[in-house]
């Protein structure tokens, strides 16, 4: 039985949906880390939140690099979103949110003549 029997979305759509979630989650963990760093300094919470933010950031980078060639992003845009951290997460979320579904659905291959 196929993994996604009742799901009509493409693999790229599922990747984009997961990346949208991780992009926003990366921004939220950064803001939480900034809170414990600047507003309510707490070394223990900085260590815990910093650890989880690092894991989420690495997942964000990996997912961005994996989806880049399929969705047609340039290396410049990819570097921008990775190096700008939480702003890059918002940029990725916004760009994926505005991407038309037609770009995420693969075109059927032409049938060979018989």
Order of alpha helices (4+ residues) and beta strands (2+ residues): alpha-alpha-alpha-alpha-alpha
